[in-house]
Amino acid sequence: MGLDGFRLRHLKMLVALSEHGKLGVVAEMFGVSQPALSRTLNELEQMSGHQLFERHNRGLIPTLQGEVIVRHAKMLISEAQRAEYEMVVAAAGQGGSVAFGTIMTPAADYVAPALQRIFETHPTIDISIAVGSSDVLLEDVLSRRLDFAVCRIPSGMNPLWFDYLPVGQETLRVIVAVDHPLSTKPLVTEEDLRNQSWVLQPHGSFLRQVVDDFIRRHGIVPASVVSTADALLTMLLILQSQRLGIFAEPVAALLQRHGLVKALHIEGDISVPGFGLIKLRDRELSASAELLYNVFATTRSL
């Protein structure tokens, strides 16, 4: 018993079953009959030596063993898709592909300079960039959807899973529209910040925890709060609804240089721990990913 008889198609079926939970739906997706898919699932369970799904009236639910194999199946499928794409790219004589993620702060003063360096020497390299919170990005690193990420290691993740290279620090700034009443004040006090309307990161995110702690420590009671992870919506609410927002200092400075917002000078900085270059420990990166990773490793924040 083992997994030697599993094929890539089998892994895709298991992932689909975990996502949809219905034999009929997955059978139609793969162009087979429902009884044929049921037989295949039984055969896979016999080969693995474990029940992979519990059968219920409402559908299929992965067992603990099923969750393990589905998690690894997603990794293998992702690697196979990447290999297929890179073979096409190599056949076309292009420069390979890389997928990495970043939180917003490094995008302004760390990621952009590194990308400029790589494109000077490898102009045809294909790069995909995901922007999100650290926990989401590192889940994608763990599942191998991303080669590496520029972010932090959240408290809920084991740092021993990763190689971590510190690359920068972060300070947050409160920003407002240029016509906001607070925009003309040389120094904004805690009292000025009370009873204002805000737009902040979603509850549970690292930055939201930092900001909530700042608000509590300084006794700031917001009039209302809109929570969103969407940067464009955040900007629109700041510009059109007179709300206060929080951006990393490099991003706030960039927006202020273009006359879009005013970064307030407040009593006390909102500082957060530094961020780093993170990849899965002992993972062998592709040649293109290794090249870009090394460029990031030798780039420092502006």
C-alpha positions as CSV (number, residue, x, y, z in Angstrom):
1,M,0.0,0.0,0.0
2,G,1.2,3.5,-0.8
3,L,0.9,6.4,-3.2
4,D,3.0,5.0,-6.1
5,G,-0.1,4.4,-8.1
6,F,-1.4,7.9,-7.8
7,R,-1.4,10.0,-11.0
8,L,-1.6,13.7,-11.4
9,R,-5.2,13.3,-12.5
10,H,-6.0,11.5,-9.3
11,L,-4.6,14.3,-7.2
12,K,-6.7,16.8,-9.1
13,M,-9.8,14.7,-8.5
14,L,-9.1,14.6,-4.8
15,V,-8.6,18.3,-4.6
16,A,-11.8,18.9,-6.5
17,L,-13.7,16.5,-4.2
18,S,-12.4,18.4,-1.1
19,E,-13.5,21.7,-2.6
20,H,-16.9,20.7,-4.0
21,G,-17.9,17.7,-1.8
22,K,-20.2,16.3,-4.4
23,L,-19.4,13.2,-6.6
24,G,-21.8,14.3,-9.3
25,V,-20.2,17.8,-9.6
26,V,-16.7,16.4,-9.8
27,A,-17.6,13.6,-12.1
28,E,-19.0,16.1,-14.6
29,M,-15.9,18.3,-14.2
30,F,-13.7,15.4,-15.2
31,G,-16.0,13.9,-17.9
32,V,-16.6,10.6,-16.1
33,S,-19.7,8.9,-14.7
34,Q,-20.5,9.2,-11.0
35,P,-20.1,5.4,-10.4
36,A,-16.7,5.5,-12.2
37,L,-15.5,8.4,-10.0
38,S,-16.8,6.5,-6.9
39,R,-14.8,3.4,-8.0
40,T,-11.7,5.5,-8.5
41,L,-12.0,7.0,-5.1
42,N,-12.4,3.6,-3.5
43,E,-9.3,2.4,-5.4
44,L,-7.2,5.4,-4.2
45,E,-8.3,4.7,-0.6
46,Q,-7.3,1.1,-1.0
47,M,-3.9,2.1,-2.5
48,S,-3.2,4.6,0.3
49,G,-4.4,2.3,3.1
50,H,-6.6,5.1,4.5
51,Q,-10.1,6.4,4.2
52,L,-9.7,9.7,2.6
53,F,-13.3,11.0,2.7
54,E,-16.3,10.5,4.9
55,R,-19.5,9.9,3.1
56,H,-22.5,11.9,4.3
57,N,-25.9,12.7,2.9
58,R,-24.8,16.2,2.3
59,G,-21.6,15.1,0.5
60,L,-18.0,14.1,1.0
61,I,-15.9,15.5,3.8
62,P,-12.1,14.8,3.9
63,T,-10.8,12.8,6.9
64,L,-7.6,13.9,8.6
65,Q,-5.7,11.6,6.2
66,G,-7.6,13.1,3.4
67,E,-6.7,16.6,4.4
68,V,-3.1,15.7,4.5
69,I,-3.1,14.2,1.0
70,V,-5.2,17.1,-0.4
71,R,-2.7,19.6,1.0
72,H,0.2,17.9,-0.6
73,A,-1.7,17.3,-3.8
74,K,-2.2,21.1,-4.1
75,M,1.5,21.6,-3.8
76,L,2.3,18.9,-6.4
77,I,-0.3,20.3,-8.8
78,S,1.1,23.8,-8.4
79,E,4.6,22.5,-9.1
80,A,3.5,20.6,-12.1
81,Q,1.7,23.6,-13.6
82,R,4.8,25.7,-13.0
83,A,7.0,23.1,-14.6
84,E,4.7,23.0,-17.7
85,Y,4.8,26.8,-18.0
86,E,8.5,27.0,-17.6
87,M,9.0,24.4,-20.3
88,V,6.9,26.5,-22.7
89,V,8.9,29.6,-21.7
90,A,12.2,27.8,-22.2
91,A,11.1,26.5,-25.6
92,A,10.3,30.1,-26.6
93,G,13.8,31.2,-25.5
94,Q,12.4,33.5,-22.8
95,G,13.7,34.1,-19.2
96,G,11.7,31.8,-16.9
97,S,9.0,32.7,-14.4
98,V,8.9,33.7,-10.7
99,A,5.9,34.2,-8.4
100,F,6.5,36.1,-5.1
101,G,4.4,38.0,-2.6
102,T,4.8,41.2,-0.7
103,I,3.1,43.3,2.0
104,M,2.4,46.8,0.9
105,T,5.3,48.6,2.7
106,P,8.2,47.0,0.8
107,A,6.5,47.5,-2.5
108,A,7.3,51.2,-2.5
109,D,11.0,51.3,-1.5
110,Y,12.3,47.7,-1.6
111,V,10.5,45.6,-4.2
112,A,10.6,48.2,-7.0
113,P,14.4,48.8,-6.8
114,A,15.0,45.0,-6.8
115,L,12.8,44.5,-9.8
116,Q,14.6,47.4,-11.7
117,R,17.9,45.6,-11.1
118,I,16.6,42.2,-12.3
119,F,15.0,43.7,-15.5
120,E,18.3,45.4,-16.4
121,T,20.0,42.0,-16.8
122,H,17.0,39.7,-17.5
123,P,14.4,41.8,-19.4
124,T,12.3,38.8,-20.5
125,I,11.8,37.2,-17.1
126,D,8.1,36.6,-16.3
127,I,7.3,37.8,-12.7
128,S,3.9,37.4,-10.9
129,I,3.5,39.5,-7.7
130,A,0.8,39.0,-5.0
131,V,0.2,41.8,-2.5
132,G,-1.5,40.8,0.7
133,S,-1.2,40.2,4.4
134,S,1.7,38.2,5.8
135,D,-0.5,35.2,6.9
136,V,-2.0,34.9,3.5
137,L,1.3,35.2,1.6
138,L,3.0,32.6,3.8
139,E,0.2,30.2,3.3
140,D,0.9,30.5,-0.4
141,V,4.6,30.0,0.3
142,L,3.8,26.8,2.2
143,S,1.6,25.5,-0.6
144,R,4.3,26.5,-3.1
145,R,2.0,28.8,-5.0
146,L,4.7,31.5,-4.3
147,D,8.4,31.0,-4.4
148,F,9.1,33.5,-1.6
149,A,7.6,36.5,0.1
150,V,8.6,39.9,1.6
151,C,6.6,40.0,4.8
152,R,6.6,39.1,8.5
153,I,6.2,35.7,10.1
154,P,2.9,35.8,12.0
155,S,2.8,34.6,15.6
156,G,0.6,31.6,14.6
157,M,3.2,30.1,12.2
158,N,6.3,28.1,13.2
159,P,9.4,30.2,12.2
160,L,11.4,27.0,11.8
161,W,9.5,26.3,8.6
162,F,11.2,29.3,6.9
163,D,14.5,30.9,6.0
164,Y,14.2,34.5,7.1
165,L,16.5,37.4,6.1
166,P,15.6,40.8,7.7
167,V,15.5,43.6,5.1
168,G,13.6,46.6,6.5
169,Q,11.7,48.4,9.2
170,E,8.2,50.0,9.1
171,T,6.6,53.0,10.6
172,L,2.9,53.8,10.0
173,R,1.5,57.2,9.2
174,V,-2.0,58.6,9.6
175,I,-3.2,60.2,6.3
176,V,-6.1,62.4,5.3
177,A,-7.3,64.1,2.2
178,V,-5.6,67.4,1.4
179,D,-8.9,69.3,2.2
180,H,-9.5,67.5,5.5
181,P,-9.6,70.0,8.5
182,L,-6.7,68.2,10.2
183,S,-4.4,68.6,7.1
184,T,-3.3,72.1,8.0
185,K,-2.4,71.4,11.6
186,P,1.4,71.3,12.2
187,L,0.9,68.8,15.1
188,V,-2.2,66.6,15.5
189,T,-2.9,65.7,19.2
190,E,-4.7,62.7,20.6
191,E,-7.8,64.9,21.2
192,D,-7.8,65.8,17.5
193,L,-8.0,62.1,16.6
194,R,-11.0,61.4,18.8
195,N,-14.4,61.2,17.2
196,Q,-12.9,61.0,13.7
197,S,-14.1,58.4,11.1
198,W,-11.5,55.9,10.0
199,V,-10.8,53.3,7.3
200,L,-8.6,50.5,8.6
201,Q,-7.3,47.0,7.8
202,P,-9.6,44.1,8.5
203,H,-10.0,42.7,12.1
204,G,-7.4,40.0,12.8
205,S,-4.8,41.4,10.4
206,F,-1.4,42.3,11.9
207,L,-1.6,46.0,11.1
208,R,-5.1,46.2,12.5
209,Q,-3.9,44.8,15.8
210,V,-1.1,47.4,15.9
211,V,-3.5,50.2,15.1
212,D,-6.1,49.0,17.6
213,D,-3.4,48.9,20.3
214,F,-2.4,52.4,19.4
215,I,-6.0,53.6,19.6
216,R,-6.6,51.9,23.0
217,R,-3.3,53.2,24.5
218,H,-4.1,56.8,23.6
219,G,-7.8,56.7,24.5
220,I,-8.9,57.4,20.9
221,V,-12.6,56.6,20.3
222,P,-13.4,56.6,16.6
223,A,-16.8,58.0,15.4
224,S,-17.0,55.1,12.9
225,V,-14.7,52.5,11.3
226,V,-14.8,50.9,7.9
227,S,-12.6,47.8,7.6
228,T,-11.2,46.7,4.3
229,A,-8.0,45.2,2.9
230,D,-8.6,46.9,-0.5
231,A,-6.0,49.7,-1.0
232,L,-8.0,51.4,-3.8
233,L,-11.2,51.4,-1.7
234,T,-9.3,52.7,1.3
235,M,-8.0,55.6,-0.9
236,L,-11.4,56.4,-2.2
237,L,-12.9,56.5,1.3
238,I,-10.1,58.8,2.5
239,L,-10.5,61.2,-0.5
240,Q,-14.3,61.2,-0.7
241,S,-15.5,60.5,2.8
242,Q,-13.1,62.6,4.9
243,R,-11.9,59.4,6.7
244,L,-8.5,59.0,8.4
245,G,-6.5,56.1,7.1
246,I,-3.2,54.3,8.0
247,F,-0.5,53.7,5.4
248,A,3.2,52.7,5.8
249,E,5.5,55.7,5.8
250,P,7.0,55.1,2.3
251,V,3.6,54.7,0.7
252,A,2.2,57.8,2.6
253,A,5.2,59.8,1.4
254,L,4.7,58.7,-2.2
255,L,1.0,59.6,-2.2
256,Q,1.8,63.0,-0.6
257,R,4.4,63.8,-3.2
258,H,1.7,63.4,-5.8
259,G,-0.6,65.7,-3.9
260,L,-3.2,63.0,-3.2
261,V,-3.1,63.0,0.7
262,K,-1.5,64.7,3.6
263,A,0.5,62.6,6.1
264,L,-0.3,64.0,9.6
265,H,2.4,64.7,12.2
266,I,0.9,63.1,15.4
267,E,2.1,62.7,18.9
268,G,3.9,59.4,19.0
269,D,4.9,57.1,16.1
270,I,3.0,53.9,15.2
271,S,5.9,51.5,14.8
272,V,5.7,47.8,13.9
273,P,8.3,45.0,13.8
274,G,10.5,44.8,10.7
275,F,9.8,42.7,7.6
276,G,12.1,40.2,5.9
277,L,12.7,38.0,2.8
278,I,11.1,34.6,3.5
279,K,11.2,31.3,1.7
280,L,10.3,27.8,2.6
281,R,13.3,26.2,4.4
282,D,15.2,23.6,2.3
283,R,13.0,24.3,-0.8
284,E,15.0,24.3,-4.0
285,L,13.9,27.2,-6.1
286,S,13.9,27.3,-9.9
287,A,16.9,29.0,-11.5
288,S,14.8,32.1,-12.2
289,A,13.3,32.3,-8.7
290,E,16.8,31.8,-7.2
291,L,18.1,34.6,-9.3
292,L,15.4,37.0,-8.2
293,Y,15.7,35.8,-4.6
294,N,19.4,36.7,-4.5
295,V,18.7,40.1,-6.0
296,F,16.2,40.8,-3.2
297,A,18.7,39.4,-0.7
298,T,21.3,42.0,-1.8
299,T,18.9,44.9,-2.0
300,R,18.2,47.2,1.0
301,S,15.2,49.4,1.6
302,L,15.7,53.0,0.4
